[in-house]
Amino acid sequence: MHQWTAQMISPAVELGSAPLFRTGIAVDGPIASATLRISSLGVHEARINGRAVGDDVLSPGWTAYEHRLRYLSHDVTELLTSENVLTVLVGNGWYRGRLGFMGGRAFYGDRLGVIAELDIRYADGRRQLVVTDPETWTAGGSEVISDDLYDGMTIDARRRGAKPEWSLPVRALDFDPGLLTPYVGPVVSRQESVPPAKVWTSPAGRSLIDFGQNLVGWVRFTVTGPDGTEIRVRHAEVLEDGELGVRPLRDAQATDRYILSGGADFFEPTMTFHGFRYAEITGCAIDDLSGLEAVVVHSGIRRTGTFESSDELLNQLHSNVVWSTRGNFLDLPTDCPQRNERLGWTGDIAVFAASAAYLFDVSAFLADWLADLAAEQKAADGLVPFVIPDILKFQPHPPEFPDPDSTAFWSDAAVWVPWALWQSYGELAILENQYASMTAHVRRVRTLLSPGGVWDRSFQFGDWLDPDAPPDAPAKAKADPGVVATAAYYRSLTIVSEVAELLGQTADAAEFRESADAARAAFGAEYVAGDGTIRSDCATVYTLAIVFGLLTSEQETVAGERLAALVADSGYRVSTGFAGTPYITDALTRTGHLADAYRLLMERECPSWLYPVTMGATTIWERWDSMLPDGSVNPGEMTSFNHYALGAVADWMHRTVGGIAPLEPGYSRVLVAPRPGGGLTWCRTSLDTRHGKITVSWEIVDGELKVDATLPDGVTGVLSLPGRPDVEI
């Protein structure tokens, strides 16, 4: 671990803008190497002689700051000359900006700061160490008049350039350098740029831009205009009544303001981000903006999995899942990227981790987030909070979340996410690192059980956002919350018992197997009737009981028949919520109802996976009816158009439609088992694994299934095709 000698410094006085820290550095000989280690309270941008030290933005991101603060190490050898100026601009970011849907800011502290060490190694063996301290650093105002992740930035180009009167003293903050830890996951960076797809004037006379894709990032351009002119850029995901649809943003302003200098000014708001497809420009004509483009920003996760089929709507659904992953994997896995929320809700990633791990290499990205989960959980005596990092603890809980404790699906992220990473990448370290967290979760839940052994006594989100629940009461689902919670508890126990075996923790493994057996027995006694009916008799309870393995073979057959009947009774429209939806196609497939699973997937009427696609969606929505059939926006207060959770069906698409699944963790052995249906005539899938690339393609030719599969060298597998014996490959 690096031993820091630098101090965390902050401006001695408030500056009325984002502080710009500065120091001079003289170099007196040939350099062998130069490394800048840097972190901040707030988000920072570091430059040497005006050149950025790295491609990252919004660093050091958002972690559980009370427990860990990440730092970056930059190779800056090529940036140094004989005389140098190192500057660091620090914005509010997650540390001091607005956070959460209940209002409030500066939960972690009210002083921005920077800590940095520039380690210069000369060719002759000498070492020069430049550190942040009150003696050699100053701070001043900057062109950034205001900055907030929710509300946007104000940049005054007239304030650009060094001005001696801005050089003011700094002071050292009381800061524990033991909190500093290197990045585990990738940094946030610019990924691509998107030009306008359409420009027009709204009915109210406003200039609007459609970028053709709901994305996350910002808009940048160059403009020349009179000194003091203000240009405003507002962002939104949708249009409403022909104008920018900002109502779903709640009170997030999502607006960037630029004040012109009178010369040619380039503007790029890199200390905020917005979720948007549309932008509204005021203060100038759009034709006056040179190089206008949207910049896509997210963590540097590498694309690994692909999917394409003969159905264009299904292809667009898959694309929507990809784009929602990109937009919400910005430093941490968030629920949404646009409104006054953008939090690391544990339930979303608990059900989506497997899909994400196929589409992208998220091993380091989620390992970093899981480190925060473990830290927050340890501080809460085993309780996994609703969101990670947990900012809800700084505020009174809303009345709908009384006395929060461990919660099914949400708190189960402590177990399900590392398990998904193990299955996808085969790297035991993630289980070793998270083992204490995984076991702490199930042991805490065990204390919450009723005398009958089921989990039915504490608050539960349950089958959240059941489409039949009242719009203003998304927890009032058809599924009994105790059934949902006990099923989730059982799944976590079976996983943790297997992890304990893998890690050689035999006593723990026996403990958790015993607890799992008890939970399964309690589930059957409390919730399963003699005729196989499960309490509340809805699609979600049968789905979870089947997929999580809570039933005997006879009960599973009955449950599968009942589930298929319920799906048919719903007209093959989705009738499940947050808990049931990710697993219902698997439950149908497992019980011999593949055709019903395909009909459910391919349905186009609301609620369904393809309904948003027919309405022009380019990302996954929070609600099936975020946009109503008449094109109006859902009137509820909780309506996001970029929420990946309901896209968890992609996991089934990859395994069952495409035909690629791991037989052993990390795809060291592969199951190639496509199951055509739904009128599809061909499908192509691929996956870059730790062992190499797997490809599977199939097509129906003259009524016959033809399959082409390629496995990496040294990887074996099983080819399983309908109506044929399995074959080793």
N, C-alpha and C positions, 0 to 999 in steps of 0.2 A: 504494500500500500504506500502511495506517495506521501511523504512527510512535507506538509505545507509550512512555509515560513512567511508567506504573504498574509496580509490582513484584508478583511472585508471592509471596503471603504464606501462612504456615502457622502453626498454633498453636505457641507456644514450648515447650509441654509436651503430652504425651499427655493426652487428656481423658476417655477411657473411653466416648466416644460420638461420633456424627458431630459435627464442629465447626460452630458457628454463629458466623459472622463478623458484625461490627457496626460501623457508623460513623454519626455524626450529621451532618446537612446542613442548614444554614440558608440560606434563599432570601430575598433582600432586594429584590425587585422583580418586575414583570410578566415572565413568561418567554415567549420566542418559540418555543423548542424545547429539548428535553432528550433526550439519547441515552445509553443505558447500553450500553457494550461490555464483554462479560464472557466469561471462559473459566475453566477450572478443571482441576486435576489430581484427577480424581474427577468424579462427577456433581453438579450443583448446582441449587439452587432459590433464586432471588433475589426479594426482596420489598421494596417501599417502603411504609412505614407499614402493614405487614401484608398488602398486596395484591400478588399475583404480578405480575411485570413482563411476563410473556408466557404463552402457552398451552403452551409446550414442556415436556417432561419428559425426564429422563435426559440432559440436555445437559452437555457438548458431544459426547456420544456416544463412539464408539470409532473412532479413526483409528490409523495407525502413529505413535504418539506420539513416537518418536525422530525422526521426519521432519516431522510436521505436527500441529498442535493447532488445532481449529476454535474460532472465537469467534462469538458472536451480538451483533447490534446491536438494541436495543429502544428504541422511541419511548416514553418515560416522561413526556412533558410533562404529561399529565393526572393523573399520580399525585402530583406534587409539591405541597406546601403551603409555608407559611412555615418550619415546623420539621419535619424529616423524619428518619426512621431507615431506613437501608438495611441489610438483613440478607441473608446468603448462607449457606444450609445446604449442606454438601458431604458427599457419601457416597462410598463406596469405588468403586462402579461397575466399569468395566473396568480402570481404572488401578491400583487397589490390591486389588481383590477377587479371588476365585477365578476361574481361567480354565483351560479345557482338561480333557481326560479322564484325564490322568495325575497330577492333583493339582498343588498349587502356587498361590501367590497373589503379589500385589505384584510382578509381573514388571517393571513399568515404574518403580516407585519405592515407597518406604514412607512418604512424607509427602504428605498431602493439601494442596491449596492452592487459592487463588483469585486471579485477576488481573482487575481491573475499572477502568474509567474512566467516570465520569459527566460528560458534557460538557453544561453548561447554557449556553444562549445567551439573554441578556436582550433585551427589546424595544428597549432603548436602545443595543444594540451591545456591551455588556460580555459577557465570557466567564468562567465559573467552571468549573474542572476539579477534580473530586474523584477521587483515585486511591487504589488500595490501597497502603498503606505501613505500616511498623511504628509510625509516630508517631501516626496518627489512627484506626487500626483496633484493635479488640480481638477476642478469640475466647472462646467459652465452650462448655460442654456443651449438649446438646440433648435433646429427648424421644426421639431415635433412638438407642437403646442399641446396636443392631447392625444392619448392613445388608450384604446380599450378593446379587448377581444370581441365584446358584444356590440359595442357602439361604433367602432371604427376609429380612424385617425384624422387629425388635422395637421397639415404640413404647410408651413409658411416659407416659401422659397426665398423670400427676402432676407431670411435669417441664416442662409447658408454661408459657409466659409468661416474661417477662424477670426475671432474678434477678441483682442486682448482683454477688454473689459469683462468678458465672460469667464475669465480664469479666476475662480474662487477656491478657497480652501476646502479640503475634504477632512472627514474625521473617521476614525476607526469604529466599526460597530462591534458590539459584543456578539461574537460568532464562534461556534464550535467547528473547527475544520474537520473534526472527526465525522461530521455529517457528509463530507464530500466523498463521492464515489464515481468511478468512471462510468460512462455510458455502457449499458449492456446491449441495448437495441440500437437501431439506426436513427440518425438524426432526421429532423424535418427539413425538407428542401423543395425547391421548385422542380416539378416533374415534367411539365410540358406547358405549352401555350396554346390557346384556342382562339381563333379569330371570330369576329362577329358573323353570325349566320344571317341576321336580318336586322335592319335599322329602320325605324318608322316613327311617326308622331301619333301619340295616343289621342283618344277623344277629347281629353282635357288640354291638349296642346303640348304635352311633355315628350321629350325625346327618349325613346326606349331602344334597348339593344337586346336581342335574343342571341345567346351564344350556342344555342342548339343542344346543350347538354347541361344538366344540373351537376354542378361541380363545387369544389371547395378551394378557396384561395382568394384572389383579388384581381382587380383590373389595373393595368398600367398603361401609360401613354406619355407622349411629349406634346407640349402645347406652348404657344407663344401668344401673349395677350397683355393688355395694359396692367401696369403695376397696381397691385391691390385687388385685382379681380378675383372673386371666389368661384371656384367650380366645385360642384357637389355631385357625388356618385352614390346613389342608393342601390341596394341589392335586394333581391327576393327570388324565391324559387318558382313562383307562379304569377300569373296575371289574374286580376279580379275585376270584373266589369270593364275590361279593356285597359286597366291601369295596373301599376306595380302592386302586387298582392302582398302587402307588408303585415296584414293582420296576424297570420300564423307566427310571426316573429315575436309576438307579445310585445314586451317593451324594449327588446334589442333594437337599437337604432340602425345598425348595419350600414352606416353612412360614412364615407370618407370625404373630407373637405380639403381643397387645395387653394392656396393663395399665391397668385402669380407674382413674379419678380419684375416683369416687363421684358425679360429676355426669353430664351428658349428654355423651358423648364421640363425636366423629366420627373414624373411622379410614380412611385411604387410603394404602397402602404404595407411594409413588411413586418409591422408589429401588431397586426390584427389578422383576422381571416373571416371570410364570409361563406355561407352556403347559398348558392344562387345559380340561376340560369339566366335571369334577366337583370338588367341594370338600367337605371334612369339617370340621365345626365342633365344637369341644369347649370347655367352660368356661361355656356358657350354652345356653339353648334358642334354636333358630332364630327362634321367634316373638318373642324379645326384641330382635331386630335390626331396626331401622327403616331403610327405604330400601336394603335389601340388593340389590346388583346387581353383575354382573361388568362391568368396564370394558375395552373393546377398545383396545389401544395399538399403534401402529406409526407408521412414517414417513408423512408427509402426501403420499402418492402418489395422484394423481387417477385415478379409474376412467375408462377410455376405451373399452373393448371389451366387447360383450355377445354372448351366444350362447344360443339357446333352440330346442328341437326338440320333435318329437312324442313322444319317448321320455323318460320321467321319470327313469329311471336315468341316462341320458346327461346330462340336465340337472343331476342331483345330482353326477355326476362333475365337470362343469364348475364347479359351485359349490365343490366340494372344492378344485379347483385355485385358484380365487380366494381362498378362505380360507387356504390354505397359503401363498400369496403374501403376503397381508396379515400373517400371523403371523410369517413369516420375513424380511420386509422391515422390520425394526425397526433402523434406523440403518445396517445393512449387510445384504447377502444372506447369511443363515445357512443351515446345513443343517437345524437343528432348534431349537426355542425352549424346550425343557423340561428336558432332562437336563444332565449336567455336561459340556457340549460347546458348542453354540450358536456355532459358529465359521464364518467366511466361507470355506467350502470352495470352491475355484475350479471344480472339476468340475461342481458342481451348477448354478451360474449359467451356465457355459459352454454347457450344453445347454438351459437354460431361458430364456435371455435373450429370445429371439424371442417366446415365449409371454407372458412378463411385459410386454414392450413393447407387445403388443396389448391386454392386459387393463388396464394402467395406464400413465400417463405416468411412466416411470422414467428419463427422459433425464438429469435432474440427479442423481437418486439414484444411478444406476450410474456416472455421470461422477465423482462424489465418491469412490466406492469404487475406481474405476480409477486415480484419482490416488494412492491408497495402494498399489495393485498396482504402479504404475510406480516408486514410491519404494522399496518393498521389493525389487523386481526389480533396480533400479539398484545397490542396496547389496549384492546377491548376484551381481553380475557376469552379469546377464542371466537368472539362474534365477528362474522364477516359482514361489514356494512353494506348498505344498498349500493353505494357508489365508492369507487376507488380512483384517486384519492378521496377521502371522506371529508367533504366540506359541510355535509348536512349536520355533523356534530357541533358545528359552530353556531347553529341556529335552532330555535324551537321547532320541533317536528310538527308538521301540519296535522290537523285533527284526524285525517284518514290514516295516519301512521302512528297510532298510539303505542307508547312503550316498545319501541322497535327492538327486536331480537333477531336471531338467525331466522332466515326466511327461505323456504324451498325455492329451488331453481336459482334465485339470486345468490344466496350464500353458498349454494352448491358449486358456484364457479371455482371455489378453492380446490375442488376435487376434479370437476369435469374439464376445466381448461388444461391443467397439466396432463391429464389423461389423454385428451385429444392431441396434444403435442407429442406425447410418447407414441401414440399410435401412428402419427403422421411422419415422425422423424426418427424414431427408434433410439433416441438419445436419453440414456438413463439419468443423466445429470439433472434433468428437469424434475424427475420424481424424487431424487435425493434432496434437491434444494427445497422442494415444496412439501416434503413428507411431514414435517412438524405442523405445517398449516393444514394439510389434508386431514390428519388425525385429530387435530384440535377441533376442526369443524364438526366431524361426526360425533365426537365425544360431547361437545356442547349440545348438539341437537338431542342426544340421548337424555340429557337432563330436562328437556322440554316435553317429553312424551307424556301422554296421559297414562293412568294406571293400566289401561288396556293395551299399551304398547304402540299406539298410533300417535302421529304428530298432528294434533287437532286443537291445541289449546292456545296458540299464540297467533299474532297477526300474520296473514299470508296475502301475497299478491294473487296467488292462485292462478287460474287460467286467464290471466290478465288480457284485456281487450278481446274477450269473447265477442264476436260480432252481434250476438243477441243481447249483450249487456246494454243497459242504458248508456247513452253517449257520455253522460256526466258521472257515471259510476262504473269505470272499466273493471273494477275488481268483482263486480256482481255477476259472476259467470254461472253457467249451468252446472259446471263440474263442482262437486263438493271439495272445498279446500283441503280437508283432511285427507281425502283420497289422493289428491295431487301431491300434497306434502309428504305423506307416508311413502308413496311410490318413489319420489325423488330421494328420500332418505335411504330407502333400500338400495337404489342404484348407487348412491355414494358409498354405502357400506360394502357392496360387492366390489367396487373399484378399489377402495382403500385396502380391503383384505388381499386383493391380488397384488397391489403395490407392495404391501408388507412382505408378501412371499418373494417378490422379485428382489427386494432389498435385504432379504435374510432376516427379517424381523418376525421370527416364527411365533413368538408369544402374542405380538400384536395381531398377526394374521389370524390366529385362533380366536382372539377376542372379537375381532370384527366379523369373522364368519358366524360366530355365535350370535352376535347382535343382528346380523343380516337374517339369519334363520328366524330369530324372534320377530323381527319386523315383518318378514314375509308371512309368518303364521298369524300375526296380529292383523295384518291387512286382510287376509282371507277370512278370519273370524269376524272382523268388524264390518267389512265392506262388501264381501262377495256372498250373495245369497245361494241357496241350494240349487236353484235353476241356472246359476251362472250370471245372473244380473248383478252388476256392480252399482253401488250406491250412486245415485243421481243419473244413472242410465243415459249418459251422453257420450259423444264421440271421444272426447278427451280422456275420460276415465278408462275406457276400453283400450285406447291407444297406448296409454302409459303402462297399463297392466301387462299388455302384450309385449311391448318393446323392452321394458325393464325386467321382464322375466318373473312376474309375480304370480303366475297361474300354473296349474297343472296342465298337462297336454290336453286333457278333455275340456277343462275350463277355457283354454286358449282357443280351441276350435269353436266353442260356443261364442266366446267374445269376438272372434273374427267375423262370424256370421252376423252377430248383432251390430258390429261396427259397420260392416258393408251395408246392412239395411239402413242404418242411420245416415250414412253417406248418401245412399240413394234417395232416402226420404227428404234430404236437404236439397235435392236437385243437383247434386254434385257441386254445390257451392260450399265454400269453407264455412264450417260451423264451430271450429275450434279457436281457442285463443293462444296466448303466448306459450303455454305449456304443451298443448297438444299439437299445434300446427307443425313444429319441426319434425315430428315423429309419425304423423298419421299415414303418410305414404309407405313408410317402412312397416307399420303395423298391418296395413292391408296386404302388402307384398308377402310378408312372412306367413300370413294365414291363408294364402292362396287366392287373394283377390286383386291380382295385378291389374286387371282391366279396370277395376273401380279406382285404383290409385291413379291410373292414367287419365281416366275421365275427370277425376278431381283436379289433377294438374292442368289439364287442357281446357277446363271450363273458362268461359269468357265473361259470364255475367257476374255482377258484384254480389257477394264477396268471393273473389277468386284471385289466384296468382296472375292470371292473364288480363283481368279487367283493367288494372292500372296501365298495362301495356297498350290496350286498345284506346286508352285515354291520353296517350302520348307520353307516358312516364319514361324517364331515362334513369331513374334510380328507384329503389324500393321505398314504399311509403310506410308510415307508422300505422295508419289505419287503412283497411281495404277501401274505405270510401273517403279517403282524404280529399279527393275531388269527386263530387257527385255526378251522376250521369248527365245532368244538364250543363256540366262544365263549371258549376259554381264550387267554391271551396267549402269544405265541411265547416259548419258554424261553431264547432267545439273549440275549446281553449287549448287542446292538445292535438295539434295536427301538423305533423312534419312530413315533408316529401323526400326525406333522405334518412332512412332508418333501416339498418341492414337485417334486423332480427327475423322478420318474416321471410327473408331470403334464405333461411337455413334449409329450405327444400333443395337447394343446390347440392347438398351433400348426397341426397338420394339420387339426384340426377346424375351425379358423377359416378356413383357406384352401380345403380340399377339401369339407368338409361344408357350411360356411356360404357359401363362395364369394368371400371377400375376400382379395386378395393384391396386393402392390405390383408394378407393372410397372416403375416407376422408384422410386428411394429417396424415402422420405417420402410415398408415395402421390400424387405429382404426376401419375402415370398409374396406373390401377388395372386389375387383371385381375379380372373378375367371372366366376368359373368354378365354380359349384357342381356337385358330382358326387353326386347322390342315390344312396342304397343303404341296406343294412342294415335294410330294412323301414320306414325313416322316411318319413312322409307330408308333413312340412313342416319348415321351419327358418327362423329369423330371426336375422340377425347385424347388428351395427352397430359402427362404429369412428369415434371422434373423432380426426381427423388434424390436422396443422398447417394444412391447407387447408379444413377443415370436416368435416361428418359424412357418412360413407358408410353406406348401409343396403342390405342385400340380404335379400330374403325369397323363398322358393320353396315351392311345394306341388304335390302330385300330385293332379290332378283328372281323374277318369275315365281314368286311365292316362296323362294328358298332363302334362308338366312346365310349370308357369307360374312365371315369375320376375319379380319387381319390384325394380328397382335404382335408387337415387338417389345421384348424385355431387354434390359441391360445385360451385359456380360456378367455371368456369375449369379444372376437372379433367376430363380425358378418360380413356378406357379402352377395353378390349376385352371384349365379351361372348362367352364361350365356353361353349356348351351341348353336351351329348352328341348326336352324330349330326347336328349342324348346322354350317354354316360360321361361323367367327368373324366378329363384327360390331364395327366401331368405334362407340363410344358417347361 
